[in-house]
């Protein structure tokens, strides 16, 4: 089931027949620079929209984003290899480290402080999961769907990036 994006040049709301004398009201969401947008992955609603008499004139399928479900897929983040927390864990392990096998206690203390510095710097910059999105609207939709964030709180690119970082993700492509 692919998510489709429908766009209009103005802010519109229409009623479509989804079969068996059932009608559904579809309200397009306004976008910043004019116009409106509507996303759906419901196949019956997609067919109803595309068979509407004003389809192609009043609103249309966005050609750049016909399958946005593929566009909003997580990009695997590069993970750093796990490092031991301290020299004591290295010495206590059953594996022999050839570099520190004959190290003097002073050198071991230097190595331990270096590994603590590396841990502090890695904990200061947490790894963010990168999500590839083609537009700000897709980023908003992702935050709303996955984290339940209200659209009124994410009106700007700065707010979108802030909420994304707060939730451990980074949007690529916006």
Order of alpha helices (4+ residues) and beta strands (2+ residues): beta-beta-beta-beta-beta-alpha-beta-alpha-beta-alpha-alpha-beta-alpha-alpha-beta
